[in-house]
Amino acid sequence: MLKNKKDAILEIAKRLFAEKGYDATGMDEIASMTEVPKSLIYYHFKNKKDLLNTIILNLLREYEQILKDETQRGIDKIEWYIQFAKKNKYCIKILLMESLKQTDNNTIIFKTVETLKKSDPEFGNHLHLIAEFFTSILPSLLFVCYEENWCKYFSVMPEIMENDFHMAYRLTHGAYHKFIDKESL
């Protein structure tokens, strides 16, 4: 029973943090929306920051599992990343919003890079990390956050939007992969 309530607390907190922002969301509101006493939230989480850290840690664990999956490698794995990000859209929004603030959470997005670095020794190269972060991770996360609004604003069908994003991704990040493949020969 408590596990279900804990999951409900996490889901409501994700939604509220993504919609209103971490700072604008109170524990009373999370308790009210989850329909649990606030004491139950504190039973599972020390404080709001612990709740945020749990949300991010869960996201990173799932991301790490995708990185470990050897079914697809390199540039061809983008579809998996996009589906993962879409499934975790609230978490992605929280990750981006919190990382842009001038607080102790502002490096939270770099945890995605740390996870990537741990998954493969080739990511020990700083240039490779920069390329992955700025031409793969950030564009993919931003795509997921803006895709729906972009489609509405520019009257584009979601399938066309996704196909065009994949093409743009291959032209940018794919160019980097072609470059490093040539360099390693």
C-alpha positions as CSV (number, residue, x, y, z in Angstrom):
1,M,0.0,0.0,0.0
2,L,2.7,2.5,0.9
3,K,4.6,1.7,-2.3
4,N,1.6,2.8,-4.3
5,K,1.2,6.0,-2.3
6,K,5.0,6.7,-2.7
7,D,4.6,6.3,-6.4
8,A,1.6,8.6,-6.4
9,I,3.5,11.2,-4.5
10,L,6.4,11.0,-7.0
11,E,4.0,11.3,-10.0
12,I,2.1,14.3,-8.5
13,A,5.4,16.0,-7.5
14,K,6.8,15.5,-11.1
15,R,3.7,17.0,-12.6
16,L,3.6,20.0,-10.3
17,F,7.4,20.6,-10.4
18,A,7.2,20.5,-14.3
19,E,4.1,22.7,-14.5
20,K,4.7,25.3,-11.8
21,G,8.4,24.9,-11.0
22,Y,10.1,23.4,-8.0
23,D,10.3,26.6,-6.0
24,A,6.6,27.4,-6.5
25,T,5.4,24.0,-5.4
26,G,4.8,23.3,-1.8
27,M,4.6,20.1,0.1
28,D,1.1,21.0,1.3
29,E,0.0,21.2,-2.4
30,I,1.6,17.8,-3.2
31,A,-0.1,16.2,-0.2
32,S,-3.5,17.8,-1.2
33,M,-3.2,16.7,-4.8
34,T,-2.1,13.2,-3.8
35,E,-4.8,13.0,-1.2
36,V,-2.4,11.9,1.5
37,P,-1.4,13.5,4.8
38,K,1.8,15.6,4.5
39,S,3.3,13.3,7.2
40,L,3.2,10.4,4.7
41,I,5.3,12.4,2.2
42,Y,7.9,13.1,5.0
43,Y,7.8,9.4,5.9
44,H,9.1,8.6,2.4
45,F,11.2,11.8,1.7
46,K,13.2,13.9,4.2
47,N,12.2,17.1,2.5
48,K,11.3,18.6,-0.9
49,K,14.9,18.5,-2.1
50,D,15.0,14.8,-1.3
51,L,11.8,14.4,-3.3
52,L,13.4,16.2,-6.3
53,N,16.6,14.2,-6.0
54,T,14.6,10.9,-6.0
55,I,12.7,12.0,-9.2
56,I,16.0,12.8,-10.9
57,L,17.8,9.7,-9.6
58,N,14.9,7.5,-10.9
59,L,15.2,9.2,-14.3
60,L,19.0,8.7,-14.4
61,R,18.6,5.0,-13.5
62,E,16.2,4.4,-16.4
63,Y,18.6,6.4,-18.7
64,E,21.5,4.2,-17.6
65,Q,19.5,1.1,-18.6
66,I,19.0,2.5,-22.1
67,L,22.7,3.3,-22.3
68,K,23.6,-0.3,-21.3
69,D,21.3,-1.8,-23.9
70,E,23.5,-3.0,-26.8
71,T,20.7,-3.6,-29.3
72,Q,21.4,-0.3,-31.0
73,R,24.6,1.9,-30.8
74,G,25.6,5.4,-31.7
75,I,23.5,7.6,-33.9
76,D,20.8,4.9,-34.5
77,K,19.9,4.9,-30.8
78,I,18.2,8.3,-31.1
79,E,14.7,6.9,-31.4
80,W,15.1,5.1,-28.1
81,Y,16.3,8.3,-26.4
82,I,13.4,10.3,-27.8
83,Q,10.8,7.7,-26.7
84,F,12.5,7.6,-23.2
85,A,12.4,11.4,-23.0
86,K,8.7,11.6,-24.2
87,K,7.8,9.0,-21.5
88,N,9.6,11.1,-18.9
89,K,8.6,14.6,-20.2
90,Y,7.8,16.0,-16.8
91,C,11.2,14.9,-15.5
92,I,12.9,16.4,-18.5
93,K,11.2,19.7,-17.9
94,I,12.2,19.7,-14.3
95,L,15.8,18.8,-15.2
96,L,16.0,21.7,-17.7
97,M,14.3,24.2,-15.5
98,E,16.3,23.4,-12.4
99,S,19.6,23.4,-14.3
100,L,19.0,26.9,-15.6
101,K,18.7,28.4,-12.1
102,Q,21.5,30.0,-10.2
103,T,21.1,27.6,-7.2
104,D,22.7,24.5,-6.0
105,N,20.5,22.5,-8.5
106,N,22.0,24.3,-11.5
107,T,24.3,21.5,-12.4
108,I,21.6,18.8,-12.2
109,I,21.6,18.4,-16.0
110,F,25.3,17.4,-15.9
111,K,24.2,14.2,-14.2
112,T,23.1,13.0,-17.6
113,V,26.6,13.5,-18.8
114,E,28.0,11.7,-15.8
115,T,25.7,8.8,-16.5
116,L,26.8,8.7,-20.1
117,K,30.5,8.9,-19.1
118,K,30.0,5.9,-16.7
119,S,28.4,3.9,-19.5
120,D,31.2,3.9,-22.0
121,P,35.0,4.5,-21.6
122,E,35.0,6.5,-25.0
123,F,33.2,9.3,-23.2
124,G,36.3,10.0,-21.1
125,N,37.4,12.3,-23.9
126,H,36.2,15.9,-23.0
127,L,35.6,16.8,-26.7
128,H,33.4,13.8,-27.0
129,L,31.4,14.7,-23.9
130,I,30.9,18.3,-25.2
131,A,29.7,17.0,-28.6
132,E,27.3,14.5,-27.0
133,F,25.9,17.1,-24.6
134,F,25.5,20.0,-27.0
135,T,24.6,18.2,-30.2
136,S,22.7,15.2,-28.8
137,I,21.4,15.4,-25.2
138,L,20.3,19.0,-25.2
139,P,18.7,19.1,-28.6
140,S,16.8,15.8,-27.9
141,L,15.5,17.1,-24.5
142,L,14.5,20.4,-26.0
143,F,12.8,18.6,-28.9
144,V,10.6,16.7,-26.5
145,C,9.7,19.8,-24.5
146,Y,8.8,21.9,-27.5
147,E,7.5,19.4,-30.1
148,E,3.8,19.7,-29.2
149,N,3.8,23.5,-29.1
150,W,5.9,23.7,-32.3
151,C,3.4,21.5,-34.1
152,K,0.5,23.7,-33.0
153,Y,2.3,27.0,-33.7
154,F,3.6,26.0,-37.2
155,S,0.6,23.7,-38.0
156,V,2.9,20.7,-38.5
157,M,1.8,17.1,-38.1
158,P,3.7,15.3,-35.3
159,E,4.9,12.6,-37.6
160,I,6.5,15.2,-40.0
161,M,7.9,17.1,-37.0
162,E,9.6,13.9,-35.7
163,N,10.9,12.9,-39.1
164,D,12.3,16.4,-39.6
165,F,13.9,16.4,-36.2
166,H,15.6,13.0,-36.9
167,M,16.9,14.4,-40.2
168,A,18.3,17.5,-38.5
169,Y,19.8,15.4,-35.7
170,R,21.6,13.2,-38.3
171,L,22.9,16.3,-40.1
172,T,24.3,17.7,-36.9
173,H,25.2,15.0,-34.4
174,G,25.6,12.5,-37.2
175,A,28.2,14.7,-38.8
176,Y,30.2,14.5,-35.5
177,H,30.0,10.7,-35.5
178,K,31.2,10.6,-39.1
179,F,34.1,12.8,-38.1
180,I,35.2,10.7,-35.2
181,D,34.8,7.5,-37.2
182,K,37.1,8.9,-39.8
183,E,39.6,10.2,-37.2
184,S,39.7,6.7,-35.5
185,L,40.7,4.9,-38.7
